């Protein structure tokens, strides 16, 4: 009936505003980052947010700052980010607690330049549009992995992972404690795909995962020639498959 349709539309509109907060005050209450506004909502439930002005949030080692993105740069890159992340379905994103994608420029974590930042506690991934094209997709999936392993250190055991390397290799205490920051693919370091993967166990896992999602050709080739890479890829596939059945690698 006409009355039923009107009621349905009313509740649909009401639910939209309840589920999708659009103003910066509401968003700040949820993810604790000021000056954000809703940009797009994807079919898999991801909410893309952009800063209305430069922002800085948190203190000390938890300080995050980023600046507004150039409008043309934002429009040019949004579709690339969306395409990269749309491979993840809504139920999976809910399980790993990823809901918000903040896109901005000149991202810094504790005053250190960064290409991406994962904050599972706030369900938020921050992506730096200054990222070079050749690393664009890899950085996104690298950060997604940090949501996958969050609160699951017993499953993604760093000690077990470390034992996959040669006996003489030792990771650093933290990613910023290392001078290993390069994301270029390397084939001359047994067991590692990039310099950055040599910083900490979780960064290493995230780098292997990023190749799984963006460059299987390189990963498969290295797996044939490098037993450590083969074992690392198997480790991740095994653990992720047990957590999320039917996960697409």
ZARO-770293 format. One line per 10 residues: number of its first residue (from 1); for each residue x, y, z of N, C-alpha, C, O. Coordinates in steps of 0.001 Angstrom, whole numbers, plus 500000, padded with zeros to 6 digits. Layout:
# residues N
NUM) X/Y/Z/X/Y/Z/X/Y/Z/X/Y/Z; ...
//
This chain:
# residues 249
1) 500840/498810/500000/500000/500000/500000/500883/501250/500000/502079/501179/500283; 500272/502402/499677/501020/503652/499641/501545/504013/501015/502675/504485/501139; 500726/503793/502076/501140/504105/503445/502326/503241/503848/503269/503728/504472; 502284/501966/503495/503383/501049/503821/504672/501501/503154/505735/501504/503774; 504567/501893/501856/505757/502331/501137/506345/503591/501761/507564/503730/501853; 505481/504509/502189/505956/505733/502823/506675/505432/504129/507715/506022/504422; 506115/504506/504919/506750/504122/506189/508096/503460/505931/509072/503700/506642; 508130/502621/504895/509376/501920/504572/510471/502927/504209/511602/502828/504684; 510115/503901/503356/511073/504922/502942/511541/505732/504142/512722/506060/504259; 510594/506058/505046/510942/506834/506244/511975/506096/507088/512981/506675/507498
11) 511719/504812/507344/512645/504046/508183/513974/503785/507479/515020/503703/508123; 513926/503657/506155/515157/503470/505401/516044/504710/505506/517249/504604/505738; 515440/505880/505335/516188/507138/505453/516696/507324/506874/517842/507726/507074; 515857/507036/507861/516259/507172/509258/517436/506266/509579/518386/506685/510241; 517376/505017/509108/518462/504069/509384/519754/504521/508730/520837/504301/509272; 519645/505157/507560/520841/505648/506877/521594/506631/507761/522814/506547/507900; 520862/507556/508355/521520/508566/509183/522012/507987/510502/522974/508492/511082; 521364/506941/510977/521803/506319/512219/523063/505487/511991/523957/505453/512836; 523122/504821/510845/524246/503920/510568/525448/504664/510020/526583/504309/510340; 525232/505691/509200/526317/506379/508526/526486/507800/509042/525968/508736/508433
21) 527192/507984/510141/527396/509338/510650/528108/510182/509603/529057/509719/508971; 527658/511405/509419/528210/512213/508334/528941/513450/508817/529763/513994/508080; 528670/513915/510036/529348/515139/510446/530589/514835/511272/530740/513749/511832; 531473/515826/511331/532797/515607/511933/532712/515306/513424/533542/514561/513946; 531721/515873/514125/531593/515606/515561/531267/514140/515817/531850/513509/516699; 530334/513606/515039/529980/512197/515199/531169/511293/514867/531451/510332/515583; 531859/511616/513772/533012/510811/513378/534113/510884/514419/534783/509887/514690; 534305/512060/515003/535344/512200/516020/535046/511306/517225/535962/510709/517790; 533793/511208/517617/533411/510360/518744/533731/508901/518467/534017/508133/519385; 533682/508523/517192/533902/507119/516834/535383/506792/516659/535863/505800/517207
31) 536116/507617/515900/537502/507253/515580/538545/508232/516119/539740/508055/515885; 538100/509255/516834/539006/510173/517538/539948/510941/516620/541064/511280/517015; 539507/511214/515407/540257/512069/514493/539366/513255/514137/538243/513057/513674; 539839/514475/514342/538999/515654/514077/538922/516024/512599/539733/515577/511788; 537940/516843/512271/537840/517498/510953/537645/516539/509785/538107/516810/508676; 536957/515410/510029/536714/514480/508935/535278/514591/508426/534364/514953/509166; 535106/514269/507146/533747/514197/506610/533634/512976/505699/534621/512499/505139; 532413/512493/505570/532162/511329/504735/532327/511683/503262/531794/512688/502792; 533068/510846/502538/533313/511079/501111/532528/510089/500244/531808/510489/499330; 532677/508797/500543/531971/507765/499782/531665/506575/500701/532339/506369/501711
41) 530650/505806/500339/530351/504541/501006/530378/503449/499948/529686/503545/498935; 531175/502410/500181/531309/501319/499227/530273/500229/499473/529673/500157/500545; 530070/499377/498459/529067/498308/498577/529447/497282/499644/528579/496581/500165; 530735/497190/499972/531154/496245/501008/531141/496875/502401/531612/496270/503364; 530607/498076/502504/530434/498717/503803/531538/499665/504211/531409/500350/505226; 532626/499728/503449/533712/500646/503806/533260/502094/503650/532632/502455/502654; 533588/502922/504650/533295/504347/504590/534583/505100/504318/535525/505022/505106; 534635/505821/503225/535808/506633/502896/535620/508028/503474/534596/508674/503253; 536623/508483/504216/536568/509778/504885/537721/510652/504407/538801/510156/504088; 537480/511944/504363/538539/512886/504001/538556/514017/505028/537509/514366/505572
51) 539725/514592/505300/539789/515721/506248/539339/517021/505594/539708/517322/504458; 538541/517782/506324/538127/519105/505846/539247/520122/506039/539294/521149/505364; 540146/519819/506972/541338/520633/507191/542414/519716/507757/542117/518591/508160; 543648/520176/507793/544732/519359/508322/544401/518922/509752/543783/519670/510508; 544817/517709/510113/544504/517252/511467/545720/516649/512155/546673/516202/511517; 545648/516654/513469/546632/515981/514313/545865/515364/515472/545068/516039/516125; 546103/514086/515728/545366/513386/516780/546313/512511/517570/547305/512014/517037; 546001/512319/518868/546836/511495/519724/548056/512243/520213/548336/513360/519777; 548776/511618/521120/549975/512238/521686/551132/511250/521681/550934/510037/521613; 552347/511793/521755/553545/510961/521860/553684/510004/520689/553566/510399/519529
61) 553940/508713/521015/554140/507710/519968/552858/507421/519208/552894/506823/518133; 551721/507842/519758/550441/507603/519101/549963/508796/518284/548832/508797/517799; 550809/509810/518125/550403/510987/517383/550316/510693/515882/551235/510127/515289; 549199/511088/515292/548979/510917/513861/548608/512275/513273/547728/512959/513795; 549270/512662/512201/548914/513920/511545/548836/513696/510042/549531/512847/509485; 547972/514479/509397/547816/514349/507954/547175/515624/507426/546552/516372/508179; 547329/515865/506144/546788/517103/505560/545737/516801/504505/545637/515685/503995; 544961/517821/504196/543910/517662/503201/544505/517308/501842/545621/517707/501509; 543743/516560/501080/544216/516136/499767/543747/517102/498686/542640/517637/498749; 544588/517312/497717/544202/518092/496546/542988/517430/495896/542951/516209/495743
71) 541996/518236/495513/540738/517694/495000/540949/516796/493790/540379/515707/493727; 541745/517224/492846/541993/516419/491652/542733/515129/491984/542442/514071/491427; 543687/515230/492893/544448/514053/493314/543537/513062/494024/543661/511849/493850; 542631/513587/494817/541669/512754/495537/540783/512000/494549/540609/510787/494667; 540234/512702/493594/539340/512086/492618/540072/511057/491758/539522/510005/491432; 541312/511370/491395/542090/510459/490556/542433/509161/491275/542476/508093/490665; 542677/509265/492587/543161/508097/493328/542081/507323/494069/542289/506161/494417; 540944/507938/494315/539883/507246/495050/539493/505935/494369/539365/504904/495030; 539304/505972/493044/538883/504760/492334/539910/503636/492450/539548/502461/492521; 541182/503999/492468/542239/502983/492608/542154/502319/493984/542260/501098/494103
81) 541961/503139/495018/541864/502602/496376/540623/501728/496501/540671/500628/497052; 539514/502236/495979/538256/501496/496041/538368/500148/495345/537933/499132/495887; 538953/500131/494143/539113/498886/493391/539978/497892/494142/539695/496694/494149; 541023/498385/494769/541948/497519/495503/541282/496870/496707/541526/495700/497002; 540434/497635/497407/539832/497138/498648/538472/496473/498458/537958/495823/499368; 537897/496638/497278/536594/496023/497027/536656/494508/496860/535621/493853/496741; 537863/493953/496852/537979/492491/496805/537599/491875/498144/537348/490673/498229; 537555/492695/499190/537192/492200/500524/535687/492361/500741/535130/493440/500540; 535051/491287/501149/533611/491312/501350/533252/491880/502729/534076/491930/503642; 532004/492301/502840/531518/492949/504054/531698/492096/505303/532135/492602/506337
91) 531367/490807/505221/531466/489961/506420/532905/489810/506881/533169/489752/508082; 533853/489745/505922/535265/489652/506279/535746/490943/506930/536447/490904/507941; 535377/492079/506362/535771/493373/506924/535236/493544/508337/535914/494101/509201; 534021/493066/508572/533452/493133/509929/534259/492284/510901/534475/492679/512047; 534704/491118/510443/535476/490222/511303/536834/490812/511675/537300/490648/512802; 537459/491492/510733/538786/492055/511033/538680/493486/511580/539691/494119/511883; 537460/493978/511700/537198/495296/512283/537790/496444/511453/538454/497335/511982; 537534/496397/510160/537937/497498/509277/536684/498136/508693/535921/497487/507977; 536482/499402/509000/535257/500083/508582/535519/501425/507905/534785/501815/506997; 536559/502133/508339/536809/503490/507847/538157/503579/507128/539165/503057/507605
101) 538156/504246/505978/539382/504519/505238/539539/506034/505170/538746/506715/504520; 540555/506559/505835/540830/507997/505795/541884/508229/504723/542965/507643/504781; 541582/509074/503748/542549/509360/502687/542976/510825/502780/542152/511739/502788; 544292/511012/502849/544855/512356/503047/546274/512372/502483/546703/511413/501841; 546991/513451/502722/548364/513569/502242/549311/513878/503394/548896/514349/504453; 550592/513603/503164/551654/513948/504129/551417/513308/505499/551554/513956/506536; 551067/512051/505477/550818/511322/506728/552109/511172/507534/553168/510846/506997; 551986/511420/508837/553100/511202/509761/552596/510497/511016/551522/510802/511535; 553397/509549/511487/553120/508862/512748/554271/509190/513687/555423/508847/513420; 553950/509856/514784/555001/510316/515702/556053/511134/514968/557250/510995/515219
111) 555595/511986/514061/556460/512878/513275/557328/512145/512258/558215/512745/511651; 557076/510848/512070/557827/510071/511082/556944/509845/509860/555841/509318/510002; 557394/510229/508660/556577/510036/507456/556165/508579/507291/556968/507671/507508; 554907/508359/506905/554379/507004/506728/553474/506971/505504/552875/507980/505132; 553384/505809/504889/552507/505650/503730/551123/505168/504131/550141/505416/503432; 551053/504478/505261/549771/503987/505744/549822/503732/507231/550897/503620/507820; 548656/503642/507831/548584/503407/509274/547311/502638/509589/546218/503052/509202; 547450/501516/510293/546311/500693/510681/545989/500907/512155/546870/500809/513010; 544741/501196/512445/544287/501347/513830/543037/500493/514027/541920/501009/513982; 543220/499176/514249/542065/498281/514403/541161/498673/515566/539951/498455/515506
121) 541733/499250/516625/540923/499663/517762/539859/500676/517379/538777/500704/517966; 540170/501508/516392/539226/502519/515899/538632/502131/514543/537938/502927/513911; 538912/500898/514105/538378/500378/512838/538784/501239/511643/538046/501361/510665; 539968/501829/511745/540365/502850/510773/541711/502556/510118/542677/502200/510793; 541760/502709/508794/542996/502639/508032/543219/504015/507416/542345/504539/506726; 544378/504595/507663/544720/505891/507079/545705/505658/505943/546718/504978/506109; 545390/506239/504777/546239/506029/503606/546756/507358/503084/546011/508327/502938; 548056/507377/502805/548736/508574/502337/548727/508617/500805/549318/507754/500155; 548063/509610/500236/547973/509720/498783/549299/510068/498121/549400/510047/496895; 550310/510384/498910/551643/510642/498361/552371/509353/497981/553473/509397/497436
131) 551754/508208/498269/552370/506914/497968/552621/506758/496469/551751/507057/495650; 553820/506286/496120/554148/506073/494711/553228/505013/494101/552816/504073/494780; 552915/505173/492829/552009/504245/492147/552452/502788/492255/551625/501892/492425; 553757/502557/492157/554240/501175/492164/554048/500484/493507/554084/499256/493587; 553841/501282/494583/553623/500706/495906/552172/500831/496370/551805/500326/497432; 551362/501499/495576/550009/501891/495968/549204/500716/496534/548789/500748/497693; 548988/499698/495728/548168/498562/496160/548833/497746/497259/548168/497255/498171; 550132/497609/497163/550830/496820/498184/550696/497449/499560/550495/496739/500545; 550803/498766/499644/550669/499438/500948/549275/499211/501522/549128/498954/502717; 548254/499306/500675/546879/499087/501146/546713/497695/501740/546177/497555/502839
141) 547162/496667/501036/546990/495292/501525/547920/495003/502704/547582/494216/503588; 549075/495634/502713/549970/495541/503864/549235/495992/505126/549279/495314/506152; 548561/497139/505045/547840/497656/506208/546645/496783/506566/546330/496619/507744; 545978/496223/505562/544860/495311/505834/545337/494125/506663/544623/493656/507550; 546547/493638/506376/547046/492502/507157/547175/492844/508631/546986/491976/509483; 547493/494089/508946/547607/494463/510354/546259/494361/511074/546208/494181/512291; 545172/494478/510309/543850/494225/510887/543629/492722/511051/543020/492283/512027; 544118/491949/510108/543938/490493/510150/544621/489885/511369/544052/489016/512029; 545837/490336/511673/546579/489710/512778/546296/490355/514137/546718/489834/515169; 545589/491481/514141/545350/492207/515394/544641/491314/516417/543647/490663/516097
151) 545154/491291/517633/544603/490490/518737/544728/488988/518508/544048/488202/519168; 545590/488583/517580/545728/487161/517275/547203/486753/517285/547649/485970/516446; 547948/487295/518243/549379/487005/518304/549662/485544/518631/550743/485032/518339; 548678/484873/519241/548858/483451/519531/548782/482621/518247/549375/481546/518159; 548052/483126/517262/547922/482418/515986/549062/482807/515041/549731/481948/514467; 549268/484113/514893/550379/484596/514070/551602/484762/514978/552064/485874/515231; 552100/483645/515450/553156/483607/516459/554475/484157/515903/555031/483615/514949; 554961/485233/516510/556171/485883/516021/557412/485011/516204/558340/485058/515396; 557419/484217/517276/558577/483347/517539/558652/482235/516495/559720/481942/515957; 557505/481626/516220/557463/480575/515187/557873/481154/513842/558636/480541/513096
161) 557355/482346/513540/557712/483013/512284/559213/483284/512213/559842/483040/511183; 559777/483779/513284/561199/484099/513315/562080/482892/513065/563164/483015/512494; 561619/481725/513490/562392/480497/513319/562417/480018/511869/563164/479101/511524; 561591/480648/511018/561619/480295/509604/562847/480886/508920/563260/480407/507864; 563428/481919/509512/564603/482577/508942/565887/481813/509248/565872/480837/509997; 566980/482256/508673/568274/481670/508989/568613/481957/510455/568132/482935/511027; 569429/481116/511050/569716/481210/512479/570390/482514/512878/570265/482952/514022; 571094/483132/511955/571842/484341/512305/571026/485627/512164/571538/486713/512436; 569753/485516/511738/568953/486728/511540/568121/487064/512779/567496/486187/513377; 568120/488351/513156/567334/488833/514298/566566/490083/513887/567148/491024/513346
171) 565259/490093/514143/564446/491278/513846/564737/492387/514855/565332/492148/515905; 564310/493595/514518/564418/494736/515429/563242/494738/516405/562264/494016/516211; 563343/495549/517448/562284/495653/518453/561037/496329/517890/559920/496006/518293; 561220/497260/516967/560080/497973/516385/560439/498412/514975/561616/498466/514616; 559428/498724/514179/559691/499085/512784/560474/500388/512674/561264/500562/511746; 560256/501313/513625/560986/502583/513594/562376/502466/514222/563164/503411/514183; 562668/501297/514803/564003/501068/515368/564978/500604/514289/566167/500420/514549; 564465/500420/513091/565273/499865/512012/565475/500883/510902/564645/501766/510688; 566590/500743/510202/566819/501586/509024/566346/500872/507762/566587/501323/506642; 565667/499746/507972/565126/498976/506854/563742/499526/506502/562741/499122/507093
181) 563694/500428/505558/562424/501076/505226/562054/500932/503746/560958/501324/503346; 562947/500379/502938/562696/500285/501506/561602/499295/501155/561541/498201/501717; 560732/499684/500219/559643/498811/499771/559919/498187/498409/559112/497408/497901; 561055/498530/497823/561418/497940/496531/561617/496431/496691/562158/495972/497696; 561177/495671/495694/561381/494229/495727/562869/493910/495638/563585/494490/494821; 563329/492991/496476/564729/492558/496442/564777/491041/496283/563914/490332/496799; 565769/490554/495581/565892/489098/495405/567242/488573/495875/567607/487428/495608; 567988/489444/496590/569320/489027/497028/569411/488811/498540/570504/488634/499079; 568265/488827/499219/568239/488583/500668/567391/487345/500925/566167/487396/500800; 568022/486243/501280/567315/484978/501463/566203/485119/502514/566460/485504/503654
191) 564995/484809/502120/563873/484831/503049/563108/486137/503111/562129/486234/503852; 563526/487153/502349/562877/488465/502440/562579/489033/501059/563353/488865/500117; 561431/489713/500961/560987/490286/499700/561338/491758/499566/561486/492263/498453; 561472/492454/500696/561824/493882/500700/562716/494161/501905/562800/493346/502824; 563367/495292/501897/564148/495701/503069/563248/495877/504292/563610/495496/505405; 562067/496463/504065/561156/496732/505185/560721/495450/505875/560449/495452/507076; 560653/494367/505131/560246/493096/505732/561274/492580/506738/561001/491643/507489; 562448/493193/506750/563491/492759/507675/563444/493525/509009/564313/493341/509861; 562439/494372/509182/562370/495182/510402/561779/494410/511579/562467/494220/512582; 560528/493959/511490/559881/493212/512585/559110/492027/512003/558828/492018/510805
201) 558763/491027/512819/558005/489880/512305/556685/490264/511649/556367/489769/510568; 555904/491148/512294/554609/491501/511738/554726/492321/510456/553884/492202/509566; 555770/493155/510355/555969/493884/509103/556387/492918/507993/556018/493098/506832; 557146/491909/508353/557544/490882/507398/556306/490121/506903/556137/489909/505702; 555446/489714/507845/554209/489021/507469/553372/489892/506543/552857/489423/505529; 553243/491170/506904/552427/492085/506108/552985/492265/504707/552223/492398/503749; 554317/492270/504577/554930/492407/503258/554677/491157/502405/554354/491266/501222; 554825/489980/503004/554545/488752/502248/553081/488738/501817/552766/488407/500674; 552194/489097/502734/550764/489143/502417/550483/490124/501273/549669/489839/500394; 551150/491264/501287/550916/492267/500239/551293/491728/498864/550652/492068/497870
211) 552328/490892/498798/552694/490270/497525/551680/489198/497144/551394/489006/495962; 551138/488501/498132/550094/487512/497860/548916/488144/497117/548336/487548/496209; 548580/489372/497532/547400/490034/496988/547678/490837/495725/546749/491141/494976; 548926/491186/495474/549197/492093/494353/550182/491555/493327/550174/492012/492184; 551032/490598/493696/552025/490111/492740/552367/488644/492998/553461/488313/493456; 551411/487785/492696/551612/486348/492916/552737/485798/492045/553401/484828/492411; 552946/486430/490884/553978/485947/489974/555353/485991/490638/556106/485017/490595; 555671/487132/491251/556954/487262/491946/557013/486303/493128/558023/485635/493345; 555922/486241/493891/555905/485385/495086/556083/483919/494710/556840/483204/495367; 555407/483465/493675/555523/482062/493259/556920/481744/492745/557461/480671/493011
221) 557498/482687/492005/558859/482473/491492/559847/482361/492644/560688/481464/492668; 559737/483284/493604/560649/483238/494752/560422/481990/495603/561368/481434/496159; 559182/481558/495701/558876/480370/496506/559543/479118/495951/559897/478207/496698; 559710/479085/494625/560378/477932/494006/561872/477933/494306/562483/476875/494455; 562452/479121/494394/563902/479244/494575/564331/479455/496024/565488/479234/496381; 563372/479889/496860/563707/480280/498229/562791/479541/499209/561607/479857/499325; 563350/478566/499903/562558/477728/500817/561911/478544/501936/560795/478243/502362; 562614/479577/502412/562083/480393/503512/560844/481161/503054/559841/481210/503766; 560914/481753/501873/559747/482466/501334/558585/481489/501169/557442/481826/501478; 558868/480295/500689/557818/479282/500501/557158/478935/501846/555936/478811/501931
231) 557967/478782/502873/557421/478450/504194/556618/479617/504781/555601/479407/505442; 557079/480832/504538/556358/481997/505047/554991/482142/504365/553988/482423/505022; 554964/481948/503058/553698/482030/502333/552735/480940/502807/551542/481192/502975; 553253/479741/503019/552419/478638/503510/551893/478939/504913/550725/478682/505207; 552741/479478/505770/552354/479844/507136/551149/480786/507111/550160/480556/507807; 551236/481845/506307/550154/482826/506254/548881/482235/505667/547789/482462/506189; 549015/481479/504584/547828/480869/503981/547145/479930/504965/545918/479908/505066; 547936/479167/505680/547403/478206/506644/546662/478910/507780/545548/478519/508129; 547268/479935/508351/546659/480636/509491/545420/481418/509075/544400/481373/509763; 545498/482137/507947/544369/482949/507497/543194/482057/507096/542043/482388/507378
241) 543475/480938/506445/542411/480026/506018/541675/479417/507208/540470/479176/507145; 542405/479173/508286/541761/478625/509484/540862/479656/510154/539825/479313/510722; 541263/480910/510084/540470/481982/510688/539280/482365/509825/538191/482621/510339; 539488/482405/508512/538460/482880/507586/538319/481888/506439/539062/481948/505460; 537368/480985/506567/537152/479965/505538/536789/480614/504203/536121/481647/504157; 537236/479999/503148/536958/480465/501785/537635/481804/501457/537235/482494/500520; 538655/482160/502232/539384/483401/501937/540087/483257/500596/540709/482233/500313; 539980/484300/499774/540576/484265/498441/541986/484873/498462/542161/486051/498773; 542973/484057/498128/544352/484537/498080/544698/485010/496675/545821/485453/496432
//
